[in-house]
Amino acid sequence: MVARKNNIGLVLAGLLLSILMASMDNTIVATAMGDIVGKLGGLDKFVWVTSAYMVAEMAGMPIFGKLSDMYGRKKFFVFGIIVFMLGSALCGTATSIVELTMYRAIQGIGAGALVPIAFTIMFDVVAPEARGKLGGLFGAVFGLSSVFGPLLGAYITQYATWEWVFYINLPLGLIAFVFIAFFYKESHQHQSQQIDWLGAVTLIGAVVCLIFGLELGGKTYAWSSWQILGLFSGFVVLALLFLWAESRAKEPIISFSMFRNRVYWSSNVIAMFSGAAFITASVYIPIFIQGVLGGKATNSGLVLLPMMLGSVVTASMGGVLMTKIKYRNIMIPTLALLVLGLGLLTTLDEGSSLWTIRVFMVLVGLGVGASFSVLSNAAMNAFEPQRRGAASSTLNFLRSLGMTMGITIFGIVQSQVFTRKMNDALAGSAAEAGGAGAGVPAGGMPEGLNLSDPHALLSPELRQAIPPQVLEAITQALSSSIVQLFAWAAIPAALALIAAFFMGKDKMVISEEQGEYTAGH
């Protein structure tokens, strides 16, 4: 299905800007998070700033993907741009972490339409022989967005104010809106289908219950409390209802029959697990640089830069190579680099140099890049045009689910390890000091400083106010907790590598008879 009378260059530019905008938002916020939390407070809630965006994005993906198959891509893509810009404008007005989290959810709803539909439109409007190269370009934008994100986040927070990490989306969104609204002439070959509302509601409800249960458990409420048990029970009930609804729906939100295709199910599994590993490094390396090494936001942004440059390299290579060699032969070596990079990150400590961290991050970037370009194209290539929106949205949904689960579960692990090690370190300091409370000399702590909130480590001013022996104890605890986090993140990376072996011998080839890509051997 190739749309006619399109200005292909401007349409592709609008799609690329939209992907840049939506995918950059996580990395630009991750880099600026130290400054944001330092100003707004509430490090115990900072994970929600990322999780709210991901949960909302993830909730919208399967719905918007299905609707785009039924009623057309353009209207829902333009809707996504408008909502994303609205959320960005609101984020800049936030006065607390709670407000910022709510506004980030609005952004996420817009992103839920942008990311999967952008890939589908690209697949619709370009000639079959160009899809491999353009797939690599679209995948590379995920890496490029994360290159621009850390740099913009770092320099904006250092030389302007954190609000501008969100306002920067407004001019980008306006340009993308003009390019798509006025220059994309969509084909009307769409298939009307019944909307699976029960499946959509139960899926979103199950995910929200699970994430809330994991995030609130052990913090706001005890794991054995009725609130947490109720959330987990709600997850189980809604997940079972979702499975039942999908088995009976004529046109399910997530079609289980699509997973009978080997390349499709393995691509989805790889996307989910690699996303969980990748987001951990993206979010916690800036925290490590600022909280452990005492660097500024600029330092954390520049450390993320090598990772993203590496991802651009393998995303571009993957897009070109997938028409020449098997998907499996691209994904196995790159995912092996992801596992290696995360393994090396577990060797970091307070004495690690920035150059050492940069080298390790290059390996992580090289390891994840190909997944951005190869997996989306492999998933859509397996099906006819009327199902490509669902195929793309399901893969992006599972990638976002992996990222959301990763940042939530690993955030819980990091928080608990940090608290335990900090208490142990301060208790030891107190014993050496002859029993002084928590190792803090009398009158030595600034008034109002709460050691249970380590966002103090992310603010240069508050770091200087903490007594040296206390700062050292907290820094060591933070360093150890983040390093252990990377060890846990290597597990989903290894599972993604194992899944790559199941992709079989398929690759992208062009059928001369049909002029379409088909799975070939």
N, C-alpha and C positions, 0 to 999 in steps of 0.2 A: 504494500500500500504506500505509494509515493505521492505526496501532496504536490499539486501543480501550482504554478505561478507563485512559488515562494521565492523570496530573496534569500537563498540558502545561507549566504555569508552572514547576513544580519540575524537570521533566525538562530544559527549556530552560536553567534556571539551572545545573543540573549540567553540561550540555554547555558552556555559556559559561565556567564556572569551569575546566573541564578545558582548553579552548583557551587561556584566560588563563594557566593554570599552565604549559602546555607551551611556548607562544610567548613568555611573559615570561622564560623561563629563559635564552634567548640574550642578551637585552638587559640583564638584571640582572647576568649574569656579565660581559658586555662592559664595563659601567660599573665593576664592581668589579675588573676584571682587573689594573689598575695596582696596587692594594693587594695582591691575591692574589700576583702575581708578585714584588712588593716583599718579601713575607713568605716565600714558598716558593722564590723564585729561578727561574731557567730560562726567560728570555724566548725563548730559541731553541726552546722546546717549547710556548710558550703557545698557538700556533695550534691545537695538538692538543686543547686543552681544548674549543674550539669544534668542531673537525673531528670528534672522537670522538663527540660528541653527534649531529652531523648525519649522519655515516656510519651509526651505529646506527639512528637514526630513519628514515633513507632505506631501509635494508635491510629494516626491518620493515613499511614502508608497503604495498608491493604484496602482501605475504603476508597481512597482517592484513585488507587490503581485500578480497582474494579470499575469505579464510576467512569474513568477515562476510557475504558474499553467499551462501555455501554453508550455513553453520550458524547464522547469526544474529548481530546486532550486539552484543547486550548482554554476552554472556560475554567477548568479546574486548575490549570497551571497559572493563569492570570489571578485567580482567586488566591492561590498560594503566595504569589508575590505581594499582593496587597496586605494579606494578614501578616506576613513576615515583616513587612515594613512597619505596620502598626505596632507589632510586638517590640520591634527594635526601638521605636520612638518612646514607648512606655518604659522600657528597661532603663533608658537614660534618666528617667525621672524618679527611679526607685530611691527610697530613703532607708530601707532595711533589707536584710537578706530575704525575709519573707515576701516582701513586695517584689523584689527582683526575681524570686523563684516563680511567682505567679505570672509575671510578664514574660519570663523565659518560656513558660508553657504556651503562651500565645504565639511566640516565635516558632515553637516546635510544631504547632498545628500547620503553620504556613510551610515549614520545611517538609512536613509529611506529604505535601502535594508536589513540592518542587523537585526533590531528588529522584524519585522513581519515574515520574512523568517525563523529566528531562531526557533520561536515557531512552525512553520509549519513543519520544518525538524524534530524537536523533535517528533511531532505527527506522522510523517511518519515512523520513524526508530525504535521506541520503541514498545514493546508489549502492547496491549490494557490495560491489568491489571496494567501496571506500569505508565500509563499516569497521573493518579491523583497525585501520589507522586512526579513524575518528574515535573508536572505542578506547584506544590507547590515549588519545588526547583528552577525552572526557575523564578517564581514570587518572591521568596525570594532574588534572585540575584539583583533584582531592589532595594530592601532594602539594601542588602550588598554593592552594588555599591555606594549607597549614604552614607554608613558608611565609606567606604574607601575614597570616594571623599572628604568629609569635612576634614578628618584627613590629607590626602595627600595634599589637597589644603592649609590647615593651616600651616603645617610644611614646605612645599616647599616654600611658600611665606615668611615665617619667617626666614628660615635657608638657603635657596638657592635664586633663582629668580623665578618670576612668569612664565617665559617661560616654566619651567619644568612641570607645570600642564598640558601642552599639549604634551611635549616630552615623558611623561610617557606612552602615548598610543602606542608608537612605538614598544617596546618589547612585549607588550600584543598582539598587532595586528599581529606581526610576528609569534608568537606561534599559534594564532588562525588560521592564514593563512595556516601554515604547517599542522595542524591537519585536517582541512577541505579539503584542496587541495589534500592531499595524502591518507587520510584514510576514506573519505566519498565516498562510491560507490553508486551512485544514481540509483534508478529504472528509467526505461525509459517509464513508463506508464504515459504519459502526453497527454493532449488534445489540439491540435492546434486550435486556435480561432482567430477571427479578432480583431485587436487592436483598442480600442475606443480612437483614438487620439483626436477627437473633445471634448469628455468628459474630457480627461486629461487636455487639454490646457485651456478650459473654467473654470474648477475647480481651477486650480492653479492660473489663472488670477484673478478670483473672490476673492480668499483668499488674494493674494498679494495686490489688490486694497483696500480691507477692512482694512488690517493691516497698510498699509501706510497711509490711510486716518485717522485712529485712532491715529497713532503715531505722524504724522506731524500736525494734527489739533490743534489749540490753542498754538502751539509752533513756528514752522517755518512759518506756514501760519495761517491766521484767519479761524475760522470755516466756515465763509460765503464766503471765497475766492473761485475763480474759480478752483484753484488747488484741494482743498479739496472736493468741490461739484463735480468736475469731477471724482475724485477717487471713491466717494460713488456712483455716477451714473454708473461708470464702473463696480463696484461690483454688482449692481442690474441687469444691462444688462447681464453680464457674468454669474451670478447665474441663471437667467432665461434661457439663452442659454444652460447652463449645464443641467438643468432639462429637457429641450426639447431634448437635445442630448441623455441623458440617457434613455428617454422614447422610443427612436427610435433605439438605438444601439442593435445589436444582442447579443453582450457580453459587457455590460456596465462596466466601471471602478468600479462604486458603483451600485450594482444591488438593485433596490428598492424592488424587489420581495423577497429578502432575509429578509427584515424587516417585512414580514408577520409573521415570527416566533417570538413568544412572548419573549422567552428567549433571542433571538438574539438582538431584538431592545432595550429591557430594559438593556441588558449588555452594548450596545453602549452608551446609554444615561447616564448610571452610570459612564462609563469610561470618557466621555466628561466632566461632571460636577465635578466629584471627582478630575480629573486632574487639572482643573482650581483652585480648592481650595488648593490642595496639593502644586502646584508650587509657590503659593503666600507665603506660610510659608517658603518654601525652600529658596527662593530668598531674602525675606525681614527680616527674623530673623537675618542672619549675618549682614545685614546693621544696624539693631537695636542694636546689640551687639557692633559693632564698632562705629557707629555714635552717639548713645544715651548714652551707658554705657562706651564708651571710651576704649573698650577692643581691644585686638590684634586679628589677623586672627585666632590664635590658639583657643581663647575663642569662636569665632563664630563657628568654626568647631566642638568643643566639645559640644556645645549646640545643634547642629544638630544631633549629635551622638545618643542621646536617642530616637529621632523621628525615625531614621532609624532602630535602634534595635527593636523598637516596630513594625515597618512595616515588619521586617523579621519574627517576631513571628506569626503575623496573616496571612502573606503570606504562611508560612509553614503549619500552622493549616488549612487554607482554602483549600490547595491542597489535604490534607488528608481527610478532612471532606466532601468534595463535592461528594465523592462516598458513603457517609453514610447518609447525611441529605440534605435537599433541599437547592438549591442555595440561595433562599430568606432568609432562616434561618441563613445563614452565613453572608450575606451582610447587613441585617437590623441592627443587634447589632453593627457591626463594623463601619458602616457609622454613626450611632448615636454617637459613640465615636469621630468621626471626627468633627461632628457639635459641640459637647461639647468642644473639644480641641480648636477649633477656637474661640468659644465663650469666653473661659477663656483667650485667648490671648488678647482679647479686654480690659482686666483689667490691662494690663502692663502700667508702667510709668517709669520715670527716676529713681525711687527708688526701682524698682523690683530687686530681687536677681536672680543670675544665677540658683540657685536650683529651684526657682519657675518656671522659664522659662523651665527648663529641664522637670519638671513634666508635664507641659502643652504640651510640644512637644512629650512626650511619648504617650499621648492620641491621638495626631494627627497621629503619626506613626501607632498605633494600629488601628486607624480608616481607614487608606488608604491601609494597607498591603494586605488584602484579595482581593482587586480589582485587584492587579497585577497578582494573580494566578488564581482566580476563573473565572474572566470575559473572559480571553483569551481562556481558555479551554471550557467554556460554549458556546462561540461563534463558535469555530471550530467544536465542537461536534454536532452542529445542522445540519451539511452538509456533503456531500460525499467528498472523498479526492480531487477530481478535483476542488472543490470550497473552500477548506480550506485556500489556499493562499489569496484569495479575502476576505474571512471572517476575517482572522487574520489582514490583512492590513487595512481593513475598520475600525475595532475596534481601532487599534493603530493610524490610521489617525485621528479619532474623538477624541481620548484621547489627541493627540498632538494639534489638533485644540482647544480643551478646554484649554490646557495649554498655547497656544499662545495667545488666546483671553483673558484669565485670566491675564497673565502678562502684556499684552498691555493695556487693559481697566483699570485694577486696578493700573497699573503704571501711567496712566493719572490722575486717582483720587488722588493718593498719591502726585504726583507732584503739582497739583493745590491746594490741601489742605495745603501742606507744604509751598508753596509760599505765600498763603493768611495769614496763621498763623504766618509765619516768619515776614512778613511786619507789621502785627498788633503788634507783640511783640516788634519789633525794634522801631516802632512808639511810643509805650508806654514808652519804655526806653528813647527815645529822649525827650519826654514830661517831664519825671521825672528829666532828666538831664538839663532842662531849655532850650530845643530847639536845643541842639547839634545834628548835622546831624546823623540821624538813630541811635542815642544812642551810637555812636562811639566817644570816646574822641579824640580831635585833636592830630594828630601825633601818636595815639595809635595803628593804624592798620598797619600790615606789608605791604610793597609796593607790589602792584600787586594782592593782595588778593581780589577775587570776591565773595561777600557774596551770590550772586545769584547761585553760584555753590557749593552746600553743600558737594562736594567730599572732601573739606577741613576737614570735620568732620571725614573722614575715614583715615586721615593721622595723626599719633601721633605728627609729627613735626609741622604741620600747626595748629593743635589744641592748642598747647602750645603758638603759636604766636597770637592767637585771644584773645582780651581782655575778662576777665571773664564774664562780664555782657552780652556781645554780644554772647559769646559761649553758655551761659545759655539760652538765648532767642532762638537761632537757634536750640539747642538741644531739647528744649521743643516743638518747632514746628515740628521737625522731628519725635519725639516720638508720638505726637498726630496724625500726618498724617499716620504713619505706623499702629497705633492701629485702626484707622478708616478703614484702608485697610483690616484688619482682620475681621472687622464686615461685610464688603461687601463680603469677601470671604466665609463667613458662608452661604450666600444665595445659591450659586451653590452646596455647601455641603448638604444643606437641600433638594435641588431638586434631588440630587443623592439618598438621603435616600427615598424620595417619590417614585422614579422610582423603587427602590428595591422591593416595595410591589407588583409591577406588574410582577415579575418574575414567578409567579404561583407556582405550586407544583413540578416543574421539578427538577431532580437531575441526576447525572451521575450514570448509571448502566452498567453492562457488559452483553451483549447478548451472551449466551452460544452457540447459533446456529451460529452466525456470527463472534464471537470473537471480536466484535467492541462495542464501547460505543454508547449508544443511549439515547435519552431523555426519562426518565421514570417518573412515578408518585409513 
